[in-house]
Amino acid sequence: MTWEIVIGLETHVQLATNSKIFSGASTQFGAEPNTQACAVDLALPGVLPVMNRRAVDYAIRLGLAVDAKIADASTFERKNYFYPDLPKGYQISQNEIPVVQGGHLDILVGDQVKTVHLVRAHLEEDAGKSLHEDFAGMSGIDLNRAGTPLLEIVTEPDMCSAEEAVAYARALHGLVTWLGISDGNMQEGSFRCDANVSVRKPGAPLGTRCEIKNLNSFKFLQQAIVYEANRQIELIEDGGRVVQETRLYDPDRNETRSMRSKEDAQDYRYFPDPDLPPLMIAPEWVESVRAEMPELPSSKRKKYEALYGLTPYDANMLTSTRAMADFFEAVVAQIGSAQTKLAANWLMGEVSSQLNRDGIDLEQAPVSALQLSKLLLRIQDGTLSNKLAKEVFIAMWAGDEDADADRIIEAKGLKQISDTSAIEAMIDEVMNANPGPVAEYRSGKEKAFNSLVGQVMKQAKGKANPATVNDLLKKKLQG
């Protein structure tokens, strides 16, 4: 039986402001509990919220990046609900007129470009945090996070697989960090996704959706969507009915479980916040933000494809973060635009592999763009084969010889053998020692050639120029 999965995402992006959205309290992560919550955050009597202009700047920046409408007059409402970590008993948010309206984000799924449409992006304050561990069976409340500025970005239900949802989340994560409006640290809660998942038969109306809250990794996002879609399908096929509700994902059991019935807008009893006047955004304000924006990743992708002849996949990977694009361009500036594919392959291959292994970002890499460029130049001029270059790179990453490629090549004796007479002598020796494979190749068995190449490279301890070996060996075998 065929089913369609329908997915919409709501992403809470913590904005990289130094102070909170309506107070001057610090937003720094990791402080002692309840040391960064001022009278405004605690909702003490007589205090009034004051809008953080930088938070609005960041919202405008996101809106411009996704080609959205920026509201010239935006309003704030009180969203009423009662949780221990919500000091006011309500959250200041935007319901009627958000600052960012509409927009879209193009994502790459496999080799296909898909457009995900946005409903809105609105400003709001974060709640505090309930702590349920290390309290001898009791819970504690940390209000440091209360009042931290959030931008909630809501999509249309445009995605139809977990892979598409993850591709969108990755693209959005890359965009907000690229724009500098968020550090995107998922472990610290700076980028959290809520997934709305439903299933239906092809062509049928939308099914009943369930919302999976606070997914703080791309892996958990994918696993949660797959589990929830399968749960709903099995429930319907067994004669049951999906109930609209909020669910939590348990990564240890790889399952979602019910948290509470899903509230609708009327349950929150929204009403205009009397302490905050409408937010007026003049065209001059929008243009001043536009003037400060960096070149967008979508623009760079098109440039990489047109100027360097890179595939859409390569261009997408190289613009996944601003640091990656800057690193790539710095390498190309050193080795020349004719070698962009070589630079791209190394960045997406060896460099990314080492970053993943060490669990660090590119900004923390022990090998700089200039140092990598010197290594790639030695591949270009024939000093190193790709195999030897990888050995040098590992030594560079470990800090050998101050991560200088030339010094490592000299110290380890890794210079590639390109002298034809020396290689011919090794080929002659290998052919004399392996008459069987020689005869097989001459009788039409092409696989024997690779065996002979391997013997020559073994004799050369991996240092012979592979192209030269292939060329000379083929000539001698055919002769």
C-alpha positions as CSV (number, residue, x, y, z in Angstrom):
1,M,0.0,0.0,0.0
2,T,1.5,3.4,-1.1
3,W,1.7,6.3,1.3
4,E,3.0,9.8,1.0
5,I,4.8,11.5,3.9
6,V,4.2,15.2,4.4
7,I,6.7,17.2,6.5
8,G,6.9,20.8,7.6
9,L,9.6,22.2,9.9
10,E,9.6,24.9,12.5
11,T,13.2,25.9,13.4
12,H,14.1,27.9,16.4
13,V,17.3,29.8,15.7
14,Q,19.0,31.5,18.7
15,L,20.2,34.9,17.5
16,A,23.9,35.8,18.1
17,T,23.2,39.0,20.1
18,N,25.2,39.9,23.2
19,S,22.1,40.7,25.2
20,K,18.5,39.4,25.4
21,I,15.7,40.4,23.1
22,F,13.9,42.7,25.6
23,S,16.5,43.3,28.3
24,G,20.2,44.0,28.7
25,A,21.0,40.7,30.4
26,S,23.8,38.6,28.8
27,T,23.1,35.7,26.5
28,Q,26.5,34.0,27.1
29,F,26.2,30.3,27.3
30,G,27.5,28.2,30.2
31,A,27.1,30.7,33.2
32,E,26.0,29.5,36.6
33,P,22.3,28.9,36.8
34,N,20.1,32.0,37.3
35,T,23.1,34.5,37.2
36,Q,22.0,36.0,33.8
37,A,18.3,36.7,34.5
38,C,17.5,40.3,35.3
39,A,14.3,41.9,36.6
40,V,12.8,42.0,33.0
41,D,13.5,38.3,32.4
42,L,12.0,37.4,35.8
43,A,8.9,39.5,35.1
44,L,9.2,41.4,38.4
45,P,6.4,44.1,38.9
46,G,6.9,47.4,37.2
47,V,9.4,46.3,34.6
48,L,9.0,47.0,30.8
49,P,10.5,45.2,27.8
50,V,12.7,47.2,25.4
51,M,13.3,45.8,21.9
52,N,16.8,44.7,20.9
53,R,17.6,46.5,17.6
54,R,20.3,43.9,16.7
55,A,17.8,41.1,16.9
56,V,15.6,42.9,14.3
57,D,18.7,43.5,12.1
58,Y,19.3,39.7,12.1
59,A,15.6,39.0,11.3
60,I,15.8,41.4,8.3
61,R,19.0,39.8,7.2
62,L,17.4,36.3,7.1
63,G,14.4,37.8,5.3
64,L,16.5,39.3,2.6
65,A,18.5,36.1,2.1
66,V,15.4,34.0,1.5
67,D,13.7,36.7,-0.8
68,A,10.9,37.3,1.7
69,K,8.8,40.3,2.4
70,I,9.9,42.4,5.3
71,A,6.9,43.9,7.2
72,D,7.0,47.6,7.5
73,A,4.9,47.4,10.6
74,S,5.2,44.3,12.8
75,T,3.4,43.5,16.1
76,F,4.1,41.5,19.2
77,E,1.6,39.3,21.1
78,R,1.5,37.5,24.4
79,K,1.3,33.7,24.0
80,N,-0.2,32.4,27.2
81,Y,0.8,29.1,28.7
82,F,1.9,28.0,32.1
83,Y,5.2,26.2,32.6
84,P,7.6,26.4,35.6
85,D,10.4,27.8,33.3
86,L,8.2,30.6,31.9
87,P,8.4,33.4,34.6
88,K,5.7,35.7,33.1
89,G,3.1,33.0,32.5
90,Y,3.3,34.1,28.8
91,Q,5.8,34.3,26.0
92,I,6.3,37.5,24.0
93,S,6.1,36.3,20.4
94,Q,4.7,37.4,17.0
95,N,1.4,35.9,15.7
96,E,-0.6,38.4,13.6
97,I,2.1,40.2,11.6
98,P,5.6,38.6,11.7
99,V,8.6,40.6,10.7
100,V,9.5,38.1,7.9
101,Q,6.7,36.9,5.6
102,G,7.0,34.2,2.9
103,G,10.3,33.5,1.2
104,H,11.9,30.3,0.0
105,L,15.1,28.2,0.3
106,D,16.5,26.0,-2.5
107,I,18.0,22.7,-1.4
108,L,19.9,20.0,-3.2
109,V,18.5,16.4,-2.7
110,G,20.8,14.0,-4.5
111,D,21.3,15.8,-7.8
112,Q,17.9,17.5,-7.8
113,V,17.2,21.0,-6.7
114,K,14.0,21.4,-4.6
115,T,12.4,24.7,-3.5
116,V,11.1,24.7,0.1
117,H,8.7,27.6,0.7
118,L,8.6,29.5,3.9
119,V,5.4,30.7,5.7
120,R,7.1,33.2,8.0
121,A,10.0,33.9,10.4
122,H,9.0,35.7,13.6
123,L,10.9,37.0,16.6
124,E,10.2,35.8,20.1
125,E,11.8,35.2,23.5
126,D,13.0,31.9,24.7
127,A,11.8,30.3,27.9
128,G,14.0,29.1,30.8
129,K,15.1,25.5,31.2
130,S,13.9,22.8,33.6
131,L,16.6,20.6,35.0
132,H,15.6,17.1,36.0
133,E,18.9,15.5,37.0
134,D,21.4,15.8,39.9
135,F,18.7,17.1,42.2
136,A,18.1,14.1,44.4
137,G,14.8,13.4,42.7
138,M,13.8,17.0,42.5
139,S,13.7,19.4,39.5
140,G,15.4,22.8,39.2
141,I,14.8,25.9,37.1
142,D,17.5,27.8,35.3
143,L,16.3,31.1,33.9
144,N,19.5,32.2,32.2
145,R,18.0,31.3,28.9
146,A,14.7,33.2,29.6
147,G,14.5,36.2,27.2
148,T,17.1,34.9,24.8
149,P,16.2,36.1,21.3
150,L,14.8,33.5,18.9
151,L,13.9,33.6,15.2
152,E,11.3,30.9,14.5
153,I,11.4,29.9,10.9
154,V,8.3,28.0,9.6
155,T,8.1,26.1,6.3
156,E,5.1,25.1,4.2
157,P,4.5,21.3,4.3
158,D,6.7,20.9,1.2
159,M,9.0,18.0,2.2
160,C,8.1,14.4,1.5
161,S,10.9,12.4,3.0
162,A,13.3,12.5,5.9
163,E,16.2,13.1,3.5
164,E,14.5,16.2,2.2
165,A,13.9,17.5,5.7
166,V,17.5,17.0,6.7
167,A,18.7,18.6,3.4
168,Y,16.6,21.7,4.3
169,A,17.7,21.8,7.9
170,R,21.4,21.6,6.8
171,A,20.8,24.3,4.2
172,L,19.1,26.6,6.7
173,H,21.8,25.9,9.3
174,G,24.5,26.8,6.8
175,L,22.6,30.0,5.8
176,V,22.1,31.4,9.4
177,T,25.7,30.7,10.3
178,W,26.9,32.2,6.9
179,L,24.9,35.3,7.6
180,G,26.4,35.6,11.1
181,I,23.0,35.8,12.8
182,S,23.5,32.6,14.8
183,D,26.4,30.4,15.9
184,G,24.2,27.4,15.0
185,N,25.6,25.3,17.9
186,M,23.1,22.5,18.1
187,Q,24.5,21.0,21.3
188,E,23.9,24.3,23.1
189,G,20.4,24.7,21.7
190,S,21.1,27.5,19.2
191,F,19.4,25.6,16.4
192,R,16.5,23.3,17.3
193,C,13.9,21.8,14.9
194,D,10.3,20.8,15.5
195,A,9.0,18.4,12.8
196,N,5.4,18.3,11.8
197,V,4.8,14.9,10.2
198,S,1.6,13.4,8.6
199,V,0.9,10.7,6.1
200,R,-1.7,10.3,3.4
201,K,-2.7,8.4,0.3
202,P,-1.5,10.0,-3.0
203,G,-3.9,12.8,-4.0
204,A,-5.8,12.7,-0.6
205,P,-6.2,15.7,1.7
206,L,-3.5,16.3,4.3
207,G,-3.5,13.8,7.1
208,T,-3.5,14.6,10.9
209,R,-0.1,15.8,11.9
210,C,2.0,15.2,14.9
211,E,4.7,17.6,16.0
212,I,8.0,16.2,17.2
213,K,9.7,18.7,19.5
214,N,13.3,19.9,20.0
215,L,15.3,17.8,17.6
216,N,18.9,19.1,18.1
217,S,20.8,17.0,15.6
218,F,20.4,16.2,11.9
219,K,20.7,12.5,12.7
220,F,17.9,12.6,15.3
221,L,15.7,14.7,12.9
222,Q,16.0,11.9,10.2
223,Q,15.4,9.1,12.6
224,A,12.5,10.7,14.3
225,I,10.7,11.4,11.0
226,V,11.2,7.9,9.7
227,Y,9.9,6.4,13.0
228,E,6.9,8.7,13.3
229,A,5.9,8.2,9.6
230,N,6.0,4.4,10.0
231,R,4.1,4.6,13.3
232,Q,1.3,6.6,11.7
233,I,1.1,4.3,8.7
234,E,1.0,1.2,10.9
235,L,-1.6,2.8,13.1
236,I,-3.9,3.6,10.2
237,E,-3.5,0.2,8.5
238,D,-4.4,-1.5,11.8
239,G,-7.7,0.5,11.9
240,G,-6.6,3.2,14.3
241,R,-6.6,6.9,14.0
242,V,-3.8,9.5,14.3
243,V,-4.4,12.0,17.1
244,Q,-3.0,15.5,16.7
245,E,-0.4,15.8,19.5
246,T,3.1,16.9,20.5
247,R,5.6,14.1,20.8
248,L,9.2,13.8,22.0
249,Y,11.9,11.7,20.3
250,D,13.9,9.2,22.5
251,P,17.2,8.6,20.7
252,D,18.1,5.7,23.0
253,R,15.0,3.7,22.0
254,N,14.7,5.3,18.6
255,E,11.0,6.1,19.1
256,T,8.7,9.0,19.6
257,R,6.3,9.1,22.5
258,S,3.3,11.3,23.4
259,M,4.1,14.5,25.3
260,R,0.8,16.4,25.3
261,S,-2.2,17.1,23.1
262,K,-1.3,19.6,20.4
263,E,-2.5,23.1,21.1
264,D,-4.0,25.4,18.4
265,A,-3.6,29.2,18.3
266,Q,-6.8,29.8,20.3
267,D,-5.5,27.6,23.1
268,Y,-2.7,30.2,23.7
269,R,-5.1,33.1,23.9
270,Y,-2.9,35.5,21.9
271,F,-3.5,39.2,22.5
272,P,-1.4,42.3,21.6
273,D,1.4,43.0,24.2
274,P,0.4,46.4,25.6
275,D,4.0,47.1,26.6
276,L,5.4,46.9,23.1
277,P,4.3,49.3,20.3
278,P,4.3,48.1,16.7
279,L,7.8,47.5,15.3
280,M,8.2,50.0,12.4
281,I,10.8,49.0,9.8
282,A,11.5,51.8,7.3
283,P,12.9,51.1,3.9
284,E,16.1,52.8,4.9
285,W,16.6,50.3,7.7
286,V,16.2,47.4,5.3
287,E,18.7,48.9,2.8
288,S,21.3,49.5,5.5
289,V,21.0,45.8,6.5
290,R,21.3,44.8,2.9
291,A,24.4,46.8,2.4
292,E,26.1,44.9,5.3
293,M,25.2,41.4,4.0
294,P,27.9,39.0,2.6
295,E,27.6,37.4,-0.8
296,L,25.0,34.6,-0.4
297,P,25.8,30.9,-0.8
298,S,23.4,30.6,-3.6
299,S,25.3,33.3,-5.6
300,K,28.6,31.6,-4.9
301,R,27.2,28.2,-6.0
302,K,26.3,29.7,-9.4
303,K,29.7,31.3,-9.7
304,Y,31.5,28.1,-8.9
305,E,29.5,26.2,-11.5
306,A,29.9,28.9,-14.2
307,L,33.5,30.0,-13.5
308,Y,35.1,26.8,-12.3
309,G,33.0,24.2,-14.1
310,L,32.1,22.4,-10.8
311,T,29.1,20.2,-10.5
312,P,26.1,21.3,-8.5
313,Y,27.0,18.8,-5.9
314,D,30.5,20.1,-5.5
315,A,29.4,23.7,-5.5
316,N,26.8,22.9,-2.8
317,M,29.3,21.1,-0.6
318,L,31.9,23.9,-0.9
319,T,29.3,26.5,0.1
320,S,27.9,24.5,3.0
321,T,29.6,27.0,5.3
322,R,31.2,30.3,4.8
323,A,34.4,29.0,6.3
324,M,34.5,26.3,3.7
325,A,33.9,28.7,0.8
326,D,36.6,31.1,2.1
327,F,39.1,28.3,2.5
328,F,38.4,27.0,-1.0
329,E,38.8,30.4,-2.6
330,A,42.0,31.0,-0.7
331,V,43.4,27.7,-2.0
332,V,42.4,28.4,-5.6
333,A,44.0,31.9,-5.4
334,Q,47.3,30.1,-4.7
335,I,47.2,27.1,-7.1
336,G,45.3,28.7,-10.0
337,S,41.7,28.4,-11.3
338,A,42.7,25.6,-13.6
339,Q,43.1,23.3,-10.6
340,T,39.8,24.0,-8.9
341,K,38.7,20.4,-9.1
342,L,41.9,19.3,-7.3
343,A,41.2,21.8,-4.6
344,A,37.5,20.8,-4.3
345,N,38.4,17.1,-4.1
346,W,40.9,17.6,-1.3
347,L,38.6,19.9,0.7
348,M,35.6,17.5,0.3
349,G,37.8,14.4,0.8
350,E,40.9,14.4,3.0
351,V,40.2,17.7,4.8
352,S,36.6,16.9,5.6
353,S,37.5,13.4,6.6
354,Q,40.1,14.7,9.2
355,L,37.6,17.3,10.5
356,N,35.0,14.6,11.0
357,R,37.5,12.3,12.7
358,D,38.7,15.0,15.1
359,G,35.2,16.5,15.6
360,I,36.3,20.0,14.9
361,D,35.3,22.8,12.6
362,L,37.3,24.1,9.6
363,E,38.3,27.2,11.6
364,Q,40.1,24.9,14.0
365,A,42.0,22.9,11.4
366,P,45.7,22.7,12.0
367,V,46.4,23.0,8.3
368,S,45.8,26.4,6.8
369,A,44.7,27.2,3.2
370,L,48.2,28.4,2.4
371,Q,49.7,25.2,3.8
372,L,47.3,23.0,1.8
373,S,48.0,25.0,-1.3
374,K,51.8,24.3,-1.1
375,L,50.9,20.6,-0.8
376,L,48.7,20.7,-3.9
377,L,51.3,22.5,-5.9
378,R,53.6,19.5,-5.3
379,I,51.0,17.3,-6.9
380,Q,50.8,19.7,-9.8
381,D,54.5,19.8,-10.5
382,G,54.9,16.0,-10.2
383,T,56.8,16.0,-6.9
384,L,54.1,13.9,-5.3
385,S,51.6,11.4,-6.3
386,N,48.1,11.6,-4.8
387,K,49.0,8.6,-2.5
388,L,52.2,10.3,-1.3
389,A,50.4,13.6,-0.9
390,K,48.0,12.0,1.5
391,E,50.9,10.7,3.6
392,V,52.3,14.2,3.7
393,F,48.9,15.7,4.5
394,I,48.5,13.3,7.5
395,A,51.9,14.5,8.8
396,M,51.0,18.1,8.2
397,W,47.7,17.6,10.2
398,A,49.8,16.2,13.1
399,G,52.0,19.3,13.0
400,D,55.1,17.6,11.7
401,E,57.8,20.1,10.5
402,D,55.5,23.0,11.3
403,A,53.0,21.6,8.8
404,D,55.2,22.6,5.9
405,A,54.8,20.2,2.9
406,D,58.3,20.7,1.5
407,R,60.1,20.1,4.8
408,I,58.0,16.9,5.4
409,I,58.8,15.6,1.8
410,E,62.5,16.2,2.5
411,A,62.5,14.7,6.0
412,K,60.6,11.6,5.0
413,G,62.1,11.1,1.6
414,L,58.8,11.1,-0.1
415,K,59.7,12.8,-3.4
416,Q,58.0,11.0,-6.4
417,I,60.3,9.2,-8.8
418,S,59.7,10.5,-12.3
419,D,63.0,9.6,-13.9
420,T,62.0,7.4,-16.9
421,S,65.3,5.4,-16.9
422,A,64.9,4.5,-13.3
423,I,61.3,3.5,-13.8
424,E,62.2,1.5,-17.0
425,A,64.8,-0.4,-15.0
426,M,62.2,-1.4,-12.4
427,I,59.6,-2.3,-15.1
428,D,62.2,-4.6,-16.8
429,E,62.9,-6.3,-13.5
430,V,59.2,-6.9,-12.7
431,M,58.5,-8.2,-16.2
432,N,61.4,-10.6,-16.0
433,A,60.3,-11.8,-12.6
434,N,56.6,-12.2,-13.6
435,P,56.5,-14.0,-17.0
436,G,53.0,-15.4,-16.3
437,P,51.1,-12.0,-16.0
438,V,53.2,-10.7,-18.9
439,A,52.0,-13.5,-21.1
440,E,48.4,-13.2,-19.8
441,Y,48.3,-9.5,-20.7
442,R,49.7,-10.2,-24.2
443,S,47.0,-12.8,-24.7
444,G,44.3,-10.2,-24.0
445,K,43.7,-10.4,-20.3
446,E,43.7,-6.7,-19.3
447,K,43.5,-7.5,-15.6
448,A,47.1,-8.7,-15.6
449,F,48.2,-5.2,-16.4
450,N,47.0,-3.9,-12.9
451,S,48.9,-6.7,-11.2
452,L,52.1,-5.7,-13.0
453,V,51.6,-2.0,-12.1
454,G,51.2,-3.0,-8.5
455,Q,54.5,-4.9,-8.6
456,V,56.3,-1.9,-10.0
457,M,54.8,0.5,-7.4
458,K,55.7,-2.0,-4.7
459,Q,59.3,-2.1,-5.9
460,A,59.3,1.7,-6.0
461,K,57.9,1.9,-2.5
462,G,55.0,3.8,-3.8
463,K,57.1,6.7,-5.0
464,A,57.1,6.1,-8.8
465,N,55.0,8.5,-10.9
466,P,51.8,6.4,-11.6
467,A,51.2,8.0,-15.0
468,T,54.8,7.3,-16.1
469,V,54.6,3.7,-14.8
470,N,51.4,3.1,-16.8
471,D,52.7,4.7,-20.0
472,L,56.1,2.9,-20.0
473,L,54.8,-0.5,-18.9
474,K,52.1,-0.4,-21.6
475,K,54.7,0.4,-24.3
476,K,57.1,-2.4,-23.2
477,L,54.3,-4.9,-23.0
478,Q,53.0,-4.0,-26.4
479,G,56.5,-3.9,-27.8
